[in-house]
C-alpha cells in the first residue's frame, strides 16, 4: 500500500531534549478512504525513532 500525501505534522520538544511528532499518511487526497496516524518519539541524543501509537482508519 502506498500513500499519496500526508497531513501537516504536529510536534514538540520533550523534557530530555528529544522530539515527539504526530502525523497522518493519507491514501488519496481527492477522497480520503484510508488514513494511518502515527505518534513517534526520538529520545534526546538518539538517532532512532520509536513508535508510540498508531491508528488505522478505513
C-alpha positions as CSV (number, residue, x, y, z in Angstrom):
1,X,0.0,0.0,0.0
2,X,1.3,3.4,-0.9
3,X,0.3,6.9,0.3
4,X,-0.2,9.9,-1.9
5,X,0.1,12.7,0.7
6,X,0.4,13.4,4.4
7,X,-1.2,15.7,7.0
8,X,0.9,18.5,8.4
9,X,2.9,17.1,11.3
10,X,2.5,18.4,14.9
11,X,5.5,18.2,17.1
12,X,7.1,19.5,20.3
13,X,10.4,19.1,22.3
14,X,10.4,16.8,25.3
15,X,11.9,17.4,28.6
16,X,15.0,15.3,27.8
17,X,15.7,17.3,24.6
18,X,14.1,14.8,22.3
19,X,11.1,15.3,20.0
20,X,7.6,13.9,19.7
21,X,5.6,14.0,16.5
22,X,2.1,13.1,15.4
23,X,1.3,12.9,11.7
24,X,-1.1,11.1,9.3
25,X,-0.5,9.4,5.9
26,X,-3.4,9.9,3.5
27,X,-4.3,7.4,0.8
28,X,-5.9,9.7,-1.7
29,X,-6.2,13.5,-1.3
30,X,-9.4,13.6,-3.5
31,X,-11.4,11.1,-1.4
32,X,-9.7,10.1,1.8
33,X,-10.6,6.4,2.3
34,X,-7.6,5.2,4.3
35,X,-5.6,7.1,6.9
36,X,-2.7,5.9,9.1
37,X,-2.0,8.2,12.1
38,X,1.3,7.7,13.9
39,X,2.8,9.1,17.1
40,X,6.6,8.9,17.1
41,X,9.3,9.8,19.7
42,X,13.0,10.5,19.3
43,X,14.9,10.4,22.6
44,X,17.3,13.3,23.3
45,X,20.7,12.5,21.7
46,X,19.3,9.4,19.9
47,X,19.0,8.8,16.2
48,X,16.4,6.1,16.4
49,X,12.6,6.7,16.1
50,X,10.3,4.9,18.5
51,X,6.6,4.5,17.5
52,X,4.4,5.3,20.5
53,X,1.0,4.8,18.9
54,X,-0.6,4.0,15.5
55,X,-4.2,4.1,14.4
56,X,-5.6,2.8,11.1
57,X,-8.8,4.2,9.8
58,X,-10.5,2.9,6.6
